[in-house]
Amino acid sequence: MGKPIVENRTRTSIPSIKLQREIKRSKGLRANEWKIAMLYALPAILLLLLFRFWPLFFGVYISFWKWSFVPEQFLGFENYVRMFTTDFVYYDPLFGWLIGDLAKSLLVTINYAVGTIPISIFLSFIIAYFLFNYFKKFGQGVFRTIFFLPYITSQVAAILVFKWIFHPNVGIANATLVKLNLPPQEWLTDPEPIFSKLLSIVGLSWPSSIPVELGGPSLALLIIMLFAIWSSIGFNVLIMLAGLSNIPKELYEAAKMDGANIFQLMRHITFPLLSPTLFLLLIVSVVGSFESFNAFYVFSGGEGGPLGSTMSLPLYIFRNFYVYKQVGYASALSVLLFVILFLLTWLQRKILEKRVHYDR
């Protein structure tokens, strides 16, 4: 009776040994594949570490110093204290509490984002919807190219054209207002906020208890916002056209057979299935608005004028770095901008992503 048992054990042990060898061999192959993959990815990883992560951590390090292109003195958190005290809100013996330069630049950036993002996304959706539904067989490619041209056009050249259009003496905008018997405007040199200007038109004045900086964007900032909307629509239209093309046609056909009109189609099919695209554009637009620099720099000549009404946060960081040579403080402001964008992106994902309908 003992021999058969030994024979069975011998017979069953041979395939188990082979299986273990195969498992070890497959693990070895996977380890080799992983090493080869890491070798291929190593150049990209080194580039990311060198040009993405190292500047980020080094900028945080500089923000704790008084640094004028060379380290001078370790300040600890003094740059951050300055941001939220004297540079944010300060007390003047003659005028009381006033808004600091950092708070003004934040208000300019917020006004710019609030005034451009909703309008740009809304107009882009209208254009993309009509191109997709009414120019699908003829002319869609031509119109798509036309709308995309402002996005790929040199921003500096386009801004110079805008500055000529809104020039107070030789611009087309004022010439049109004169033809319509309306008073010409100092488009790019008038620092008065738009809400304060509207109140003055109807014979009222801005309340002295409210800081005038809270009176909305100036005319110069409105021109920058107009340019931003004009230049960003092409990109948004292309992304929305791609999103619309991914919506199954059968859903529209079935809904039309049930008697759904165009508004019901938009509400129950287009918007829910286009929500991932809209969510993506919203995040990209928010980040782009808070990082916008070229338009503010060229329109104002790098000064942020008139009277700081076009001093965005990136331009304020730039001036502290290159004009005032306060590298440490500019680095602290850059950290603040990073934190703001991180929080805004996190809030959008936390609040709005619940409403996004991902079709699986």
Residue frames as qw, qx, qy, qz and C-alpha x, y, z in Angstrom:
[[0.000, 0.885, 0.465, 0.000, 0.00, 0.00, 0.00],
 [0.338, -0.745, 0.059, 0.571, 2.93, 2.37, 0.58],
 [0.445, -0.070, 0.538, 0.712, 4.33, 2.21, -2.93],
 [0.196, 0.661, 0.587, 0.424, 1.30, 3.57, -4.82],
 [0.213, -0.929, -0.237, 0.190, 1.13, 6.49, -2.45],
 [0.445, -0.551, 0.310, 0.635, 4.78, 7.33, -3.11],
 [0.385, 0.223, 0.642, 0.625, 4.26, 6.96, -6.85],
 [0.058, 0.841, 0.506, 0.182, 1.25, 9.34, -6.78],
 [0.312, -0.865, -0.020, 0.393, 3.25, 11.88, -4.83],
 [0.462, -0.287, 0.488, 0.683, 6.05, 11.64, -7.40],
 [0.296, 0.474, 0.662, 0.499, 3.69, 11.95, -10.31],
 [0.057, -0.914, -0.397, -0.069, 1.87, 14.99, -8.89],
 [0.430, -0.733, 0.069, 0.522, 5.07, 16.77, -7.87],
 [0.517, 0.051, 0.482, 0.706, 6.49, 16.91, -11.43],
 [0.155, 0.695, 0.461, 0.529, 3.82, 19.24, -12.93],
 [0.345, -0.908, -0.210, 0.113, 3.82, 21.42, -9.80],
 [0.564, -0.461, 0.241, 0.641, 7.59, 21.92, -10.19],
 [0.378, 0.313, 0.520, 0.699, 7.12, 22.81, -13.86],
 [0.072, -0.859, -0.440, -0.253, 4.36, 25.25, -12.96],
 [0.461, -0.807, -0.036, 0.368, 6.57, 26.95, -10.38],
 [0.534, -0.172, 0.389, 0.731, 9.36, 27.21, -12.93],
 [0.219, 0.574, 0.539, 0.576, 6.98, 28.78, -15.45],
 [0.250, -0.918, -0.307, 0.001, 5.77, 31.26, -12.84],
 [0.525, -0.626, 0.153, 0.556, 9.35, 32.23, -11.99],
 [0.466, 0.116, 0.509, 0.714, 10.18, 32.52, -15.66],
 [0.071, 0.767, 0.493, 0.405, 7.17, 34.76, -16.34],
 [0.379, -0.886, -0.140, 0.228, 8.07, 36.93, -13.35],
 [0.557, -0.365, 0.312, 0.678, 11.59, 37.27, -14.69],
 [0.325, 0.416, 0.543, 0.653, 10.29, 38.28, -18.10],
 [0.127, -0.895, -0.391, -0.171, 7.97, 40.86, -16.52],
 [0.495, -0.741, 0.037, 0.452, 10.83, 42.26, -14.47],
 [0.491, -0.077, 0.446, 0.745, 12.96, 42.55, -17.62],
 [0.153, 0.656, 0.546, 0.498, 10.08, 44.22, -19.48],
 [0.295, -0.913, -0.261, 0.105, 9.66, 46.68, -16.63],
 [0.526, -0.534, 0.217, 0.626, 13.36, 47.52, -16.70],
 [0.382, 0.222, 0.542, 0.714, 13.29, 48.03, -20.47],
 [0.025, -0.821, -0.497, -0.280, 10.18, 50.21, -20.16],
 [0.407, -0.845, -0.092, 0.334, 11.89, 52.34, -17.49],
 [0.517, -0.231, 0.366, 0.738, 14.92, 52.77, -19.75],
 [0.215, 0.502, 0.555, 0.627, 12.67, 54.08, -22.52],
 [0.226, -0.875, -0.391, -0.174, 10.82, 56.37, -20.11],
 [0.620, -0.450, -0.154, 0.624, 13.97, 57.60, -18.35],
 [0.297, 0.169, 0.191, 0.920, 14.66, 60.55, -20.74],
 [0.258, -0.636, -0.404, -0.605, 11.10, 61.85, -20.34],
 [0.641, -0.656, -0.368, 0.152, 11.26, 61.37, -16.55],
 [0.568, -0.223, -0.061, 0.790, 14.56, 63.28, -16.38],
 [0.090, 0.378, 0.287, 0.876, 13.11, 66.12, -18.45],
 [0.451, -0.705, -0.427, -0.342, 10.07, 66.32, -16.15],
 [0.678, -0.549, -0.267, 0.408, 12.26, 66.34, -13.05],
 [0.494, -0.068, 0.072, 0.864, 14.60, 68.95, -14.50],
 [0.005, 0.209, 0.271, 0.940, 12.12, 71.37, -16.10],
 [0.480, -0.534, -0.466, -0.518, 8.90, 70.72, -14.17],
 [0.722, -0.583, -0.368, 0.056, 9.44, 69.55, -10.60],
 [0.623, -0.140, -0.194, 0.745, 12.84, 71.05, -9.80],
 [0.059, 0.365, 0.080, 0.926, 11.76, 74.64, -10.71],
 [0.543, -0.619, -0.379, -0.422, 8.61, 74.14, -8.62],
 [0.761, -0.508, -0.294, 0.276, 10.48, 73.10, -5.48],
 [0.521, 0.025, -0.067, 0.850, 13.26, 75.61, -6.08],
 [0.106, -0.550, -0.221, -0.798, 10.67, 78.40, -6.43],
 [0.660, -0.665, -0.316, -0.149, 9.17, 77.40, -3.08],
 [0.739, -0.271, -0.188, 0.588, 12.66, 77.50, -1.59],
 [0.304, 0.281, 0.066, 0.908, 13.37, 80.97, -2.99],
 [0.300, -0.701, -0.368, -0.532, 10.07, 82.28, -1.59],
 [0.679, -0.661, -0.259, 0.188, 11.53, 82.09, 1.93],
 [0.615, -0.193, 0.048, 0.763, 14.42, 84.39, 1.03],
 [0.160, 0.902, -0.028, -0.401, 15.17, 87.99, 0.20],
 [0.687, 0.015, 0.572, 0.447, 16.53, 87.17, -3.22],
 [0.328, 0.837, -0.074, -0.431, 17.64, 89.67, -5.86],
 [0.763, 0.543, -0.345, -0.070, 18.89, 87.15, -8.42],
 [0.491, 0.264, -0.727, 0.400, 21.29, 86.04, -5.66],
 [0.602, -0.599, -0.527, 0.049, 20.36, 84.96, -2.11],
 [0.103, 0.633, -0.252, 0.725, 20.72, 87.84, 0.37],
 [0.220, -0.256, 0.635, -0.695, 18.84, 87.02, 3.56],
 [0.258, -0.283, -0.920, -0.078, 16.64, 84.23, 4.87],
 [0.298, -0.253, 0.066, -0.918, 13.23, 85.71, 5.74],
 [0.195, 0.173, 0.899, -0.353, 11.19, 82.68, 6.68],
 [0.169, 0.605, 0.771, 0.108, 7.51, 83.44, 6.16],
 [0.063, -0.540, -0.128, 0.829, 7.91, 87.23, 5.88],
 [0.094, 0.073, -0.580, -0.806, 7.11, 87.25, 2.16],
 [0.244, -0.420, -0.840, -0.241, 3.88, 85.38, 2.84],
 [0.193, -0.612, -0.525, 0.559, 3.01, 87.67, 5.76],
 [0.017, -0.350, 0.178, 0.920, 3.52, 90.66, 3.48],
 [0.109, -0.190, -0.771, -0.598, 1.16, 89.14, 0.90],
 [0.332, -0.579, -0.731, -0.145, -1.75, 88.95, 3.32],
 [0.309, -0.668, -0.358, 0.574, -1.09, 92.17, 5.23],
 [0.063, -0.630, 0.097, 0.768, 0.42, 95.29, 3.66],
 [0.024, 0.185, -0.683, -0.707, 0.09, 94.05, 0.08],
 [0.077, -0.417, -0.883, -0.202, -3.48, 92.84, 0.50],
 [0.232, -0.856, -0.361, -0.287, -5.26, 95.33, 2.76],
 [0.494, -0.020, -0.337, 0.801, -3.56, 98.18, 4.62],
 [0.182, -0.851, -0.448, 0.206, -4.57, 101.15, 6.75],
 [0.364, 0.415, 0.068, 0.831, -3.91, 104.72, 5.64],
 [0.181, -0.377, -0.509, 0.753, -4.21, 107.49, 8.28],
 [0.194, 0.229, -0.109, -0.948, -5.95, 109.80, 5.79],
 [0.557, 0.084, -0.480, -0.673, -8.18, 107.41, 3.83],
 [0.793, -0.211, 0.381, -0.426, -8.66, 104.51, 6.24],
 [0.683, -0.105, 0.712, 0.124, -8.52, 100.89, 5.07],
 [0.470, 0.644, -0.338, -0.500, -7.41, 100.50, 1.45],
 [0.967, 0.170, 0.188, -0.003, -6.98, 97.59, -0.92],
 [0.411, -0.617, 0.520, 0.424, -3.36, 96.68, -1.62],
 [0.317, 0.545, -0.569, -0.528, -1.70, 95.94, -4.95],
 [0.028, -0.078, 0.993, 0.083, -2.00, 92.17, -4.60],
 [0.331, 0.454, 0.723, -0.402, -5.73, 92.38, -3.86],
 [0.397, 0.657, -0.082, -0.636, -6.19, 94.70, -6.86],
 [0.217, 0.401, -0.794, -0.402, -4.41, 92.26, -9.16],
 [0.153, 0.146, 0.969, -0.129, -6.57, 89.42, -7.83],
 [0.395, 0.586, 0.441, -0.553, -9.73, 91.46, -8.48],
 [0.349, 0.600, -0.415, -0.588, -8.55, 92.21, -12.02],
 [0.090, 0.212, -0.951, -0.208, -7.85, 88.52, -12.63],
 [0.248, 0.330, 0.854, -0.315, -11.22, 87.45, -11.18],
 [0.413, 0.636, 0.146, -0.636, -13.08, 90.07, -13.24],
 [0.271, 0.500, -0.659, -0.492, -11.25, 88.85, -16.32],
 [0.018, -0.021, 0.999, 0.036, -12.08, 85.18, -15.64],
 [0.297, 0.465, 0.706, -0.444, -15.73, 85.82, -14.78],
 [0.377, 0.672, 0.010, -0.637, -16.19, 88.07, -17.80],
 [0.301, 0.510, -0.665, -0.455, -14.57, 85.80, -20.38],
 [0.125, -0.106, 0.986, -0.011, -15.16, 82.15, -19.47],
 [0.448, 0.425, 0.701, -0.358, -19.00, 81.99, -19.51],
 [0.466, 0.715, -0.041, -0.520, -19.32, 84.11, -22.66],
 [0.161, 0.534, -0.758, -0.338, -16.59, 82.22, -24.51],
 [0.206, 0.016, 0.977, -0.046, -18.02, 78.79, -23.68],
 [0.463, 0.543, 0.537, -0.449, -21.59, 79.87, -24.48],
 [0.433, 0.714, -0.238, -0.496, -20.70, 81.40, -27.85],
 [0.036, 0.408, -0.883, -0.228, -18.50, 78.42, -28.69],
 [0.364, 0.199, 0.891, -0.184, -21.37, 76.03, -28.01],
 [0.508, 0.664, 0.265, -0.481, -23.78, 78.03, -30.19],
 [0.323, 0.679, -0.513, -0.414, -21.28, 78.14, -33.07],
 [0.078, -0.259, 0.959, 0.082, -20.33, 74.46, -32.73],
 [0.470, 0.324, 0.747, -0.341, -23.98, 73.39, -32.54],
 [0.551, 0.702, 0.070, -0.446, -24.90, 75.22, -35.75],
 [0.220, 0.612, -0.697, -0.303, -21.80, 74.03, -37.56],
 [0.225, -0.130, 0.963, -0.065, -22.46, 70.44, -36.52],
 [0.436, 0.422, 0.740, -0.289, -26.16, 70.38, -37.39],
 [0.470, 0.794, 0.247, -0.295, -26.56, 72.78, -40.32],
 [0.330, 0.810, -0.442, -0.199, -23.14, 72.81, -42.04],
 [0.739, -0.314, 0.596, 0.023, -22.28, 69.15, -41.67],
 [0.796, 0.357, 0.442, 0.210, -22.36, 68.30, -45.37],
 [0.504, 0.627, 0.158, 0.573, -21.09, 71.56, -46.80],
 [0.065, 0.810, -0.095, 0.575, -18.85, 74.30, -45.41],
 [0.743, -0.665, -0.070, 0.008, -18.10, 72.91, -41.95],
 [0.808, -0.085, 0.021, 0.583, -14.39, 72.55, -42.64],
 [0.306, 0.565, 0.098, 0.760, -14.16, 76.08, -44.06],
 [0.380, -0.791, -0.065, -0.475, -15.98, 77.68, -41.11],
 [0.855, -0.473, -0.074, 0.199, -14.03, 75.57, -38.64],
 [0.678, 0.145, 0.014, 0.721, -10.80, 76.89, -40.13],
 [0.037, 0.695, 0.107, 0.710, -12.09, 80.48, -40.07],
 [0.593, -0.753, -0.061, -0.279, -13.02, 80.28, -36.40],
 [0.884, -0.320, -0.020, 0.342, -9.73, 78.59, -35.53],
 [0.549, 0.575, -0.035, 0.606, -7.56, 81.23, -37.21],
 [0.210, -0.853, 0.159, -0.450, -7.66, 83.71, -34.27],
 [0.848, -0.510, 0.146, 0.006, -6.36, 80.99, -31.96],
 [0.853, -0.001, 0.195, 0.484, -3.25, 80.32, -34.06],
 [0.316, 0.833, 0.035, 0.453, -2.68, 83.97, -35.04],
 [0.481, 0.129, -0.411, 0.763, 0.21, 85.73, -33.31],
 [0.300, -0.755, -0.538, 0.223, -1.25, 87.28, -30.17],
 [0.315, -0.482, 0.005, 0.817, 1.08, 90.27, -30.29],
 [0.065, 0.085, 0.536, 0.837, 0.10, 91.10, -33.88],
 [0.223, -0.597, -0.711, -0.296, -3.61, 90.67, -33.13],
 [0.353, -0.692, -0.415, 0.474, -3.35, 92.84, -30.00],
 [0.229, -0.271, 0.188, 0.916, -1.69, 95.61, -31.98],
 [0.099, -0.343, -0.641, -0.680, -4.64, 95.55, -34.38],
 [0.354, -0.690, -0.630, 0.046, -7.05, 95.73, -31.44],
 [0.358, -0.542, -0.185, 0.737, -5.11, 98.68, -29.98],
 [0.083, -0.012, 0.397, 0.914, -5.44, 100.47, -33.31],
 [0.211, -0.525, -0.719, -0.404, -9.18, 99.76, -33.48],
 [0.428, -0.780, -0.448, 0.086, -9.72, 101.24, -30.01],
 [0.436, 0.019, -0.088, 0.895, -7.25, 104.11, -30.35],
 [0.006, 0.688, 0.496, -0.530, -8.91, 107.27, -28.93],
 [0.096, 0.641, -0.166, -0.743, -7.94, 109.45, -31.92],
 [0.337, 0.406, -0.620, -0.580, -7.65, 107.31, -35.04],
 [0.223, 0.002, 0.969, -0.105, -9.49, 104.14, -34.00],
 [0.259, -0.244, -0.723, -0.592, -12.48, 102.68, -35.81],
 [0.278, -0.499, -0.782, 0.250, -14.43, 102.28, -32.55],
 [0.081, -0.545, -0.277, 0.787, -14.52, 106.00, -31.77],
 [0.113, 0.126, -0.482, -0.860, -15.17, 106.85, -35.42],
 [0.264, -0.361, -0.844, -0.295, -18.23, 104.61, -35.29],
 [0.219, -0.585, -0.615, 0.481, -19.44, 106.24, -32.07],
 [0.014, -0.391, 0.053, 0.919, -19.09, 109.69, -33.63],
 [0.189, -0.090, -0.697, -0.686, -21.11, 108.54, -36.66],
 [0.357, -0.500, -0.784, -0.084, -23.84, 107.42, -34.26],
 [0.174, -0.720, 0.008, -0.671, -23.73, 110.80, -32.44],
 [0.814, -0.538, -0.203, 0.077, -22.32, 109.16, -29.32],
 [0.173, -0.914, 0.367, -0.017, -19.40, 110.52, -27.28],
 [0.699, 0.423, -0.553, 0.163, -16.00, 108.93, -28.02],
 [0.821, -0.570, 0.020, -0.028, -14.32, 106.92, -25.29],
 [0.053, 0.745, -0.655, 0.112, -10.81, 106.72, -23.89],
 [0.929, -0.025, -0.300, -0.215, -10.88, 102.98, -24.32],
 [0.849, 0.050, -0.381, 0.362, -7.39, 102.01, -23.15],
 [0.309, 0.297, -0.361, 0.828, -6.64, 104.99, -20.90],
 [0.492, -0.507, -0.019, -0.707, -9.80, 105.28, -18.77],
 [0.217, 0.157, -0.890, 0.369, -9.29, 103.65, -15.32],
 [0.501, -0.113, 0.325, -0.794, -12.86, 104.20, -14.08],
 [0.243, 0.084, 0.964, -0.065, -14.71, 100.94, -13.37],
 [0.125, -0.255, -0.690, -0.665, -17.64, 100.22, -15.66],
 [0.290, -0.636, -0.714, 0.043, -20.29, 100.15, -12.92],
 [0.254, -0.579, -0.209, 0.746, -19.10, 103.47, -11.54],
 [0.048, -0.101, 0.443, 0.889, -19.20, 104.89, -15.08],
 [0.185, -0.448, -0.776, -0.403, -22.76, 103.64, -15.58],
 [0.284, -0.683, -0.557, 0.378, -23.84, 105.28, -12.33],
 [0.182, -0.446, 0.051, 0.875, -22.31, 108.58, -13.42],
 [0.003, -0.176, -0.652, -0.738, -24.18, 108.40, -16.73],
 [0.305, -0.622, -0.671, -0.264, -27.53, 108.28, -14.89],
 [0.144, -0.753, 0.067, -0.638, -26.50, 111.07, -12.51],
 [0.811, -0.581, -0.021, -0.065, -25.43, 108.94, -9.53],
 [0.159, 0.746, -0.612, 0.210, -22.08, 108.48, -7.86],
 [0.723, 0.035, -0.675, 0.143, -20.25, 105.47, -6.52],
 [0.643, -0.744, -0.136, -0.120, -20.73, 105.06, -2.72],
 [0.135, 0.780, -0.515, 0.329, -17.70, 106.32, -0.83],
 [0.669, -0.456, 0.513, -0.285, -18.01, 103.50, 1.71],
 [0.937, 0.162, 0.303, 0.062, -17.30, 100.90, -0.98],
 [0.401, -0.476, 0.496, 0.605, -13.80, 100.70, -2.53],
 [0.517, 0.634, -0.161, -0.553, -13.93, 101.85, -6.13],
 [0.055, 0.392, -0.884, -0.250, -11.91, 98.78, -7.13],
 [0.327, 0.212, 0.900, -0.195, -15.06, 96.74, -6.54],
 [0.444, 0.572, 0.133, -0.677, -16.85, 98.67, -9.28],
 [0.852, 0.417, 0.315, -0.022, -16.08, 96.10, -11.95],
 [0.698, 0.037, 0.331, 0.634, -13.60, 96.10, -14.84],
 [0.016, 0.653, -0.111, -0.749, -12.37, 99.24, -16.55],
 [0.683, 0.653, -0.019, -0.327, -12.85, 99.91, -20.25],
 [0.216, 0.656, -0.715, -0.109, -9.26, 98.82, -20.86],
 [0.338, -0.163, 0.910, -0.174, -9.92, 95.51, -19.12],
 [0.697, 0.435, 0.413, -0.392, -13.12, 95.08, -21.14],
 [0.540, 0.699, -0.379, -0.277, -11.08, 95.41, -24.34],
 [0.002, -0.451, 0.891, -0.046, -8.68, 92.74, -23.08],
 [0.541, 0.115, 0.758, -0.346, -11.66, 90.52, -22.25],
 [0.690, 0.598, 0.063, -0.403, -13.09, 91.07, -25.73],
 [0.361, 0.641, -0.660, -0.154, -9.77, 90.05, -27.26],
 [0.244, -0.261, 0.913, -0.198, -9.59, 86.94, -25.05],
 [0.677, 0.325, 0.535, -0.387, -13.06, 85.84, -26.12],
 [0.614, 0.688, -0.202, -0.329, -12.25, 86.44, -29.79],
 [0.252, 0.606, -0.753, -0.042, -8.98, 84.49, -29.63],
 [0.277, -0.202, 0.899, -0.272, -10.24, 81.51, -27.57],
 [0.746, 0.253, 0.215, -0.577, -13.48, 80.70, -29.40],
 [0.634, 0.472, -0.546, -0.279, -11.75, 78.71, -32.16],
 [0.149, 0.278, -0.917, 0.244, -10.16, 76.23, -29.75],
 [0.428, 0.081, 0.665, -0.607, -13.42, 75.79, -27.83],
 [0.721, 0.374, -0.083, -0.577, -15.39, 75.26, -31.04],
 [0.521, 0.393, -0.747, -0.130, -13.07, 72.47, -32.20],
 [0.024, -0.129, 0.905, -0.404, -13.27, 70.68, -28.86],
 [0.539, 0.221, 0.469, -0.664, -17.06, 70.97, -28.79],
 [0.686, 0.403, -0.371, -0.479, -17.37, 69.70, -32.35],
 [0.341, 0.273, -0.896, 0.078, -15.38, 66.64, -31.29],
 [0.224, 0.040, 0.784, -0.577, -17.69, 66.18, -28.31],
 [0.637, 0.323, 0.134, -0.687, -20.83, 66.55, -30.43],
 [0.595, 0.384, -0.618, -0.341, -19.58, 64.01, -32.96],
 [0.144, 0.168, -0.944, 0.243, -19.28, 61.40, -30.16],
 [0.512, 0.118, 0.500, -0.688, -22.99, 61.59, -29.30],
 [0.289, 0.155, 0.915, 0.237, -24.82, 58.64, -30.90],
 [0.260, -0.017, -0.368, -0.892, -27.20, 59.69, -33.69],
 [0.357, -0.323, -0.855, -0.190, -29.66, 57.00, -32.68],
 [0.175, -0.436, -0.617, 0.631, -30.52, 58.90, -29.52],
 [0.163, 0.300, -0.060, -0.938, -31.58, 61.97, -31.51],
 [0.351, -0.036, -0.705, -0.615, -33.54, 59.88, -33.98],
 [0.321, -0.374, -0.862, 0.117, -35.40, 58.02, -31.24],
 [0.075, -0.446, -0.440, 0.775, -36.18, 61.24, -29.40],
 [0.229, 0.197, -0.298, -0.905, -37.47, 62.92, -32.57],
 [0.357, -0.197, -0.836, -0.368, -39.73, 59.95, -33.23],
 [0.283, -0.489, -0.741, 0.363, -41.17, 60.51, -29.75],
 [0.020, 0.874, 0.389, 0.291, -41.90, 64.14, -30.64],
 [0.525, -0.591, -0.109, 0.603, -39.01, 65.91, -28.85],
 [0.323, 0.938, 0.064, 0.110, -38.27, 69.47, -29.99],
 [0.572, 0.570, -0.326, 0.491, -34.85, 71.12, -30.27],
 [0.233, -0.671, 0.413, -0.570, -34.83, 72.39, -26.69],
 [0.894, -0.300, 0.223, -0.248, -35.77, 68.99, -25.29],
 [0.902, 0.315, -0.163, 0.248, -33.02, 67.40, -27.39],
 [0.267, 0.665, -0.405, 0.567, -30.49, 69.84, -25.95],
 [0.494, -0.582, 0.365, -0.534, -31.66, 69.39, -22.38],
 [0.895, -0.213, 0.314, -0.235, -31.96, 65.62, -22.28],
 [0.935, 0.236, 0.112, 0.240, -29.35, 64.47, -24.83],
 [0.515, 0.701, -0.155, 0.469, -26.88, 67.14, -25.93],
 [0.190, -0.795, 0.355, -0.455, -26.01, 68.74, -22.59],
 [0.838, -0.434, 0.309, -0.120, -25.76, 65.50, -20.56],
 [0.929, 0.142, 0.181, 0.289, -23.57, 63.75, -23.14],
 [0.454, 0.709, -0.105, 0.529, -21.56, 66.90, -23.85],
 [0.513, -0.848, 0.047, -0.123, -20.96, 67.54, -20.14],
 [0.829, -0.295, 0.146, 0.453, -17.48, 65.87, -20.09],
 [0.519, 0.443, 0.200, 0.703, -16.37, 68.21, -22.88],
 [0.154, -0.863, -0.114, -0.467, -17.86, 71.26, -21.14],
 [0.729, -0.676, 0.028, 0.107, -16.21, 70.22, -17.88],
 [0.774, -0.009, 0.162, 0.613, -12.83, 69.89, -19.59],
 [0.294, 0.628, 0.185, 0.696, -13.17, 73.30, -21.27],
 [0.402, -0.874, -0.110, -0.249, -14.18, 74.89, -17.97],
 [0.778, -0.518, 0.093, 0.343, -11.09, 73.60, -16.17],
 [0.643, 0.190, 0.238, 0.703, -8.78, 74.59, -19.04],
 [0.089, 0.776, 0.235, 0.578, -10.40, 78.03, -19.32],
 [0.533, -0.843, -0.064, -0.036, -10.10, 78.75, -15.59],
 [0.763, -0.341, 0.181, 0.519, -6.43, 77.80, -15.55],
 [0.504, 0.394, 0.307, 0.704, -5.79, 79.78, -18.73],
 [0.096, -0.886, -0.227, -0.393, -7.56, 82.88, -17.39],
 [0.586, -0.801, 0.061, 0.104, -5.60, 82.96, -14.15],
 [0.705, -0.267, 0.336, 0.565, -2.34, 82.42, -16.06],
 [0.484, 0.772, 0.292, 0.291, -3.06, 84.94, -18.83],
 [0.491, -0.569, 0.073, 0.656, -0.10, 87.25, -19.37],
 [0.425, 0.146, 0.465, 0.763, 0.52, 88.19, -23.03],
 [0.021, 0.743, 0.504, 0.441, -2.64, 90.23, -23.54],
 [0.402, -0.875, -0.206, 0.174, -2.21, 92.20, -20.30],
 [0.573, -0.416, 0.218, 0.671, 1.45, 92.89, -21.02],
 [0.348, 0.228, 0.493, 0.764, 1.04, 94.05, -24.62],
 [0.067, -0.801, -0.501, -0.321, -2.15, 96.05, -24.11],
 [0.391, -0.910, -0.107, 0.086, -0.70, 97.95, -21.14],
 [0.417, 0.770, -0.378, 0.301, 2.90, 98.05, -22.31],
 [0.659, 0.032, -0.625, 0.417, 3.89, 95.98, -19.29],
 [0.011, -0.300, 0.367, -0.880, 2.67, 98.67, -16.85],
 [0.146, -0.402, -0.878, 0.214, -0.74, 97.25, -15.96],
 [0.090, 0.282, 0.188, -0.936, -2.34, 100.64, -16.52],
 [0.023, 0.631, -0.139, 0.763, -4.25, 102.80, -16.45],
 [0.388, -0.524, 0.421, -0.630, -3.83, 103.06, -12.66],
 [0.171, -0.220, 0.938, -0.207, -3.43, 99.32, -12.26],
 [0.715, 0.201, 0.234, -0.628, -6.83, 98.52, -13.82],
 [0.878, 0.352, -0.276, -0.173, -5.22, 95.86, -16.07],
 [0.021, 0.585, -0.773, 0.244, -2.64, 94.59, -13.57],
 [0.911, -0.118, -0.307, -0.250, -3.39, 90.87, -13.55],
 [0.766, -0.577, 0.285, 0.008, -1.76, 88.55, -11.02],
 [0.874, 0.125, 0.197, 0.426, 0.73, 87.04, -13.54],
 [0.368, 0.747, -0.001, 0.554, 1.72, 90.55, -14.67],
 [0.426, -0.844, 0.181, -0.269, 2.10, 91.61, -11.04],
 [0.891, -0.311, 0.246, 0.220, 4.39, 88.62, -10.45],
 [0.721, 0.454, 0.138, 0.506, 6.38, 89.54, -13.56],
 [0.082, 0.871, -0.082, 0.477, 6.88, 93.15, -12.43],
 [0.639, -0.723, 0.245, -0.093, 8.00, 92.12, -8.96],
 [0.905, -0.081, 0.264, 0.323, 10.49, 89.72, -10.51],
 [0.653, 0.352, 0.240, 0.626, 11.97, 91.73, -13.39],
 [0.078, 0.815, 0.103, 0.564, 11.16, 95.36, -12.60],
 [0.462, -0.808, 0.174, -0.323, 11.46, 95.54, -8.81],
 [0.460, 0.450, -0.729, 0.232, 14.05, 92.70, -8.61],
 [0.530, -0.339, 0.558, -0.542, 12.15, 91.10, -5.71],
 [0.494, 0.193, -0.806, -0.263, 12.71, 87.51, -6.77],
 [0.081, -0.057, -0.908, 0.408, 11.84, 86.01, -3.40],
 [0.375, 0.319, 0.426, -0.759, 8.55, 87.86, -3.13],
 [0.569, 0.340, -0.405, -0.629, 7.69, 87.07, -6.76],
 [0.345, 0.106, -0.932, -0.035, 8.32, 83.39, -6.01],
 [0.131, 0.209, 0.771, -0.587, 5.96, 83.61, -3.03],
 [0.506, 0.381, 0.051, -0.772, 3.33, 85.15, -5.31],
 [0.495, 0.272, -0.720, -0.402, 3.86, 82.30, -7.78],
 [0.120, -0.055, -0.953, 0.273, 3.24, 79.81, -4.98],
 [0.334, 0.326, 0.469, -0.750, 0.04, 81.69, -4.16],
 [0.552, 0.367, -0.331, -0.671, -1.07, 81.46, -7.79],
 [0.357, 0.147, -0.916, -0.111, -0.32, 77.72, -7.79],
 [0.063, 0.185, 0.841, -0.505, -2.40, 77.23, -4.62],
 [0.450, 0.366, 0.164, -0.798, -5.29, 79.24, -6.07],
 [0.561, 0.311, -0.566, -0.518, -5.34, 77.18, -9.28],
 [0.231, 0.055, -0.963, 0.129, -5.04, 73.93, -7.32],
 [0.208, 0.262, 0.689, -0.643, -7.98, 74.87, -5.09],
 [0.521, 0.384, -0.071, -0.759, -10.12, 76.04, -8.01],
 [0.493, 0.242, -0.765, -0.336, -9.46, 72.82, -9.92],
 [0.107, -0.053, -0.938, 0.326, -10.18, 70.73, -6.82],
 [0.348, 0.311, 0.460, -0.756, -13.45, 72.60, -6.19],
 [0.562, 0.341, -0.356, -0.664, -14.55, 72.13, -9.78],
 [0.429, 0.125, -0.888, -0.107, -13.87, 68.41, -9.59],
 [0.003, -0.124, -0.836, 0.535, -15.51, 68.15, -6.18],
 [0.360, 0.403, 0.393, -0.744, -18.68, 70.09, -7.04],
 [0.540, 0.494, -0.213, -0.647, -19.20, 69.98, -10.79],
 [0.195, 0.296, -0.901, -0.249, -17.90, 66.53, -11.69],
 [0.322, 0.193, 0.848, -0.373, -20.93, 65.00, -9.97],
 [0.538, 0.595, 0.242, -0.545, -23.07, 66.52, -12.73],
 [0.239, 0.531, -0.663, -0.470, -20.88, 65.15, -15.51],
 [0.901, 0.140, 0.292, -0.289, -22.41, 62.24, -17.39],
 [0.048, -0.514, 0.798, 0.312, -19.74, 59.83, -18.59],
 [0.867, 0.243, -0.082, -0.428, -21.20, 57.52, -21.24],
 [0.280, -0.436, 0.854, 0.051, -19.75, 54.03, -20.74]]
